[in-house]
Amino acid sequence: MDDNTIKFMVPDDSKEEMKIILSSVYHALSEKGYNPINQIVGYILSEDPTYITNYNNARSLICKIDRDELLQELVRHYLFD
């Protein structure tokens, strides 16, 4: 059994792409009258894409983001920005 800590590294270009995708998904959910924060959190926790509307291709966009990388960036942003 390996007891080493795993270190996640998100490339800088992925960070920008995640930001663009997350913003697009947020706006699509808002335009359809959903609470975008609740819907995105539901998706992150469950990985169930039906939390995200198909409107403006938002569902397929959010599925392009690796959930672990997204969580890492959200926590980093919350703590250090």
CNS distance restraints for C-alpha pairs under 8 A (distance, minus, plus):
assign (resid   8 and name CA) (resid  69 and name CA) 7.75 0.50 0.50
assign (resid   8 and name CA) (resid  72 and name CA) 8.00 0.50 0.50
assign (resid  10 and name CA) (resid  14 and name CA) 6.56 0.50 0.50
assign (resid  10 and name CA) (resid  15 and name CA) 6.88 0.50 0.50
assign (resid  10 and name CA) (resid  69 and name CA) 6.38 0.50 0.50
assign (resid  11 and name CA) (resid  15 and name CA) 6.59 0.50 0.50
assign (resid  12 and name CA) (resid  16 and name CA) 6.70 0.50 0.50
assign (resid  13 and name CA) (resid  17 and name CA) 6.36 0.50 0.50
assign (resid  14 and name CA) (resid  18 and name CA) 6.01 0.50 0.50
assign (resid  15 and name CA) (resid  19 and name CA) 6.26 0.50 0.50
assign (resid  15 and name CA) (resid  73 and name CA) 7.50 0.50 0.50
assign (resid  16 and name CA) (resid  20 and name CA) 6.30 0.50 0.50
assign (resid  17 and name CA) (resid  21 and name CA) 6.14 0.50 0.50
assign (resid  18 and name CA) (resid  22 and name CA) 5.90 0.50 0.50
assign (resid  18 and name CA) (resid  65 and name CA) 6.44 0.50 0.50
assign (resid  18 and name CA) (resid  70 and name CA) 7.20 0.50 0.50
assign (resid  19 and name CA) (resid  23 and name CA) 6.05 0.50 0.50
assign (resid  20 and name CA) (resid  24 and name CA) 6.21 0.50 0.50
assign (resid  21 and name CA) (resid  25 and name CA) 6.15 0.50 0.50
assign (resid  21 and name CA) (resid  61 and name CA) 6.21 0.50 0.50
assign (resid  21 and name CA) (resid  62 and name CA) 6.58 0.50 0.50
assign (resid  22 and name CA) (resid  26 and name CA) 6.02 0.50 0.50
assign (resid  22 and name CA) (resid  62 and name CA) 7.00 0.50 0.50
assign (resid  23 and name CA) (resid  27 and name CA) 6.20 0.50 0.50
assign (resid  24 and name CA) (resid  28 and name CA) 6.18 0.50 0.50
assign (resid  24 and name CA) (resid  58 and name CA) 6.89 0.50 0.50
assign (resid  25 and name CA) (resid  29 and name CA) 6.17 0.50 0.50
assign (resid  25 and name CA) (resid  52 and name CA) 7.62 0.50 0.50
assign (resid  25 and name CA) (resid  58 and name CA) 4.93 0.50 0.50
assign (resid  25 and name CA) (resid  59 and name CA) 7.58 0.50 0.50
assign (resid  25 and name CA) (resid  61 and name CA) 7.39 0.50 0.50
assign (resid  25 and name CA) (resid  62 and name CA) 6.93 0.50 0.50
assign (resid  26 and name CA) (resid  30 and name CA) 6.19 0.50 0.50
assign (resid  26 and name CA) (resid  36 and name CA) 5.39 0.50 0.50
assign (resid  26 and name CA) (resid  37 and name CA) 7.56 0.50 0.50
assign (resid  26 and name CA) (resid  40 and name CA) 7.81 0.50 0.50
assign (resid  27 and name CA) (resid  31 and name CA) 6.04 0.50 0.50
assign (resid  27 and name CA) (resid  36 and name CA) 7.76 0.50 0.50
assign (resid  28 and name CA) (resid  32 and name CA) 6.35 0.50 0.50
assign (resid  28 and name CA) (resid  53 and name CA) 7.34 0.50 0.50
assign (resid  28 and name CA) (resid  55 and name CA) 6.18 0.50 0.50
assign (resid  28 and name CA) (resid  56 and name CA) 6.26 0.50 0.50
assign (resid  28 and name CA) (resid  58 and name CA) 6.49 0.50 0.50
assign (resid  29 and name CA) (resid  33 and name CA) 6.44 0.50 0.50
assign (resid  29 and name CA) (resid  34 and name CA) 5.26 0.50 0.50
assign (resid  29 and name CA) (resid  35 and name CA) 6.93 0.50 0.50
assign (resid  29 and name CA) (resid  36 and name CA) 5.27 0.50 0.50
assign (resid  29 and name CA) (resid  39 and name CA) 7.89 0.50 0.50
assign (resid  29 and name CA) (resid  52 and name CA) 7.13 0.50 0.50
assign (resid  29 and name CA) (resid  53 and name CA) 6.42 0.50 0.50
assign (resid  29 and name CA) (resid  55 and name CA) 7.82 0.50 0.50
assign (resid  30 and name CA) (resid  34 and name CA) 5.45 0.50 0.50
assign (resid  30 and name CA) (resid  35 and name CA) 6.47 0.50 0.50
assign (resid  30 and name CA) (resid  36 and name CA) 5.87 0.50 0.50
assign (resid  32 and name CA) (resid  53 and name CA) 7.98 0.50 0.50
assign (resid  32 and name CA) (resid  55 and name CA) 7.66 0.50 0.50
assign (resid  34 and name CA) (resid  39 and name CA) 7.36 0.50 0.50
assign (resid  35 and name CA) (resid  39 and name CA) 6.27 0.50 0.50
assign (resid  36 and name CA) (resid  40 and name CA) 5.99 0.50 0.50
assign (resid  37 and name CA) (resid  41 and name CA) 6.07 0.50 0.50
assign (resid  38 and name CA) (resid  42 and name CA) 6.06 0.50 0.50
assign (resid  39 and name CA) (resid  43 and name CA) 6.24 0.50 0.50
assign (resid  39 and name CA) (resid  51 and name CA) 5.35 0.50 0.50
assign (resid  39 and name CA) (resid  52 and name CA) 6.45 0.50 0.50
assign (resid  40 and name CA) (resid  44 and name CA) 6.16 0.50 0.50
assign (resid  40 and name CA) (resid  51 and name CA) 6.99 0.50 0.50
assign (resid  40 and name CA) (resid  52 and name CA) 7.05 0.50 0.50
assign (resid  41 and name CA) (resid  45 and name CA) 6.08 0.50 0.50
assign (resid  42 and name CA) (resid  46 and name CA) 6.02 0.50 0.50
assign (resid  42 and name CA) (resid  47 and name CA) 7.69 0.50 0.50
assign (resid  42 and name CA) (resid  48 and name CA) 7.69 0.50 0.50
assign (resid  42 and name CA) (resid  51 and name CA) 6.31 0.50 0.50
assign (resid  43 and name CA) (resid  47 and name CA) 4.88 0.50 0.50
assign (resid  43 and name CA) (resid  48 and name CA) 5.34 0.50 0.50
assign (resid  43 and name CA) (resid  49 and name CA) 6.07 0.50 0.50
assign (resid  43 and name CA) (resid  50 and name CA) 7.70 0.50 0.50
assign (resid  43 and name CA) (resid  51 and name CA) 5.44 0.50 0.50
assign (resid  43 and name CA) (resid  52 and name CA) 7.09 0.50 0.50
assign (resid  44 and name CA) (resid  48 and name CA) 7.89 0.50 0.50
assign (resid  44 and name CA) (resid  67 and name CA) 6.66 0.50 0.50
assign (resid  47 and name CA) (resid  67 and name CA) 7.95 0.50 0.50
assign (resid  49 and name CA) (resid  59 and name CA) 6.30 0.50 0.50
assign (resid  49 and name CA) (resid  63 and name CA) 7.39 0.50 0.50
assign (resid  50 and name CA) (resid  59 and name CA) 7.66 0.50 0.50
assign (resid  52 and name CA) (resid  58 and name CA) 6.63 0.50 0.50
assign (resid  52 and name CA) (resid  59 and name CA) 5.25 0.50 0.50
assign (resid  52 and name CA) (resid  62 and name CA) 7.91 0.50 0.50
assign (resid  53 and name CA) (resid  57 and name CA) 7.86 0.50 0.50
assign (resid  53 and name CA) (resid  58 and name CA) 6.08 0.50 0.50
assign (resid  53 and name CA) (resid  59 and name CA) 5.75 0.50 0.50
assign (resid  54 and name CA) (resid  58 and name CA) 5.44 0.50 0.50
assign (resid  54 and name CA) (resid  59 and name CA) 5.10 0.50 0.50
assign (resid  54 and name CA) (resid  60 and name CA) 7.49 0.50 0.50
assign (resid  55 and name CA) (resid  59 and name CA) 7.73 0.50 0.50
assign (resid  57 and name CA) (resid  61 and name CA) 6.30 0.50 0.50
assign (resid  58 and name CA) (resid  62 and name CA) 6.20 0.50 0.50
assign (resid  59 and name CA) (resid  63 and name CA) 6.41 0.50 0.50
assign (resid  60 and name CA) (resid  64 and name CA) 6.76 0.50 0.50
assign (resid  61 and name CA) (resid  65 and name CA) 7.47 0.50 0.50
assign (resid  65 and name CA) (resid  69 and name CA) 7.60 0.50 0.50
assign (resid  65 and name CA) (resid  70 and name CA) 6.86 0.50 0.50
assign (resid  66 and name CA) (resid  70 and name CA) 6.22 0.50 0.50
assign (resid  67 and name CA) (resid  71 and name CA) 6.15 0.50 0.50
assign (resid  68 and name CA) (resid  72 and name CA) 6.16 0.50 0.50
assign (resid  69 and name CA) (resid  73 and name CA) 6.22 0.50 0.50
assign (resid  70 and name CA) (resid  74 and name CA) 6.13 0.50 0.50
assign (resid  71 and name CA) (resid  75 and name CA) 6.14 0.50 0.50
assign (resid  72 and name CA) (resid  76 and name CA) 6.11 0.50 0.50
assign (resid  73 and name CA) (resid  77 and name CA) 5.93 0.50 0.50
assign (resid  74 and name CA) (resid  78 and name CA) 6.07 0.50 0.50
assign (resid  75 and name CA) (resid  79 and name CA) 6.14 0.50 0.50
assign (resid  76 and name CA) (resid  80 and name CA) 5.87 0.50 0.50
assign (resid  76 and name CA) (resid  81 and name CA) 7.63 0.50 0.50
assign (resid  77 and name CA) (resid  81 and name CA) 5.08 0.50 0.50
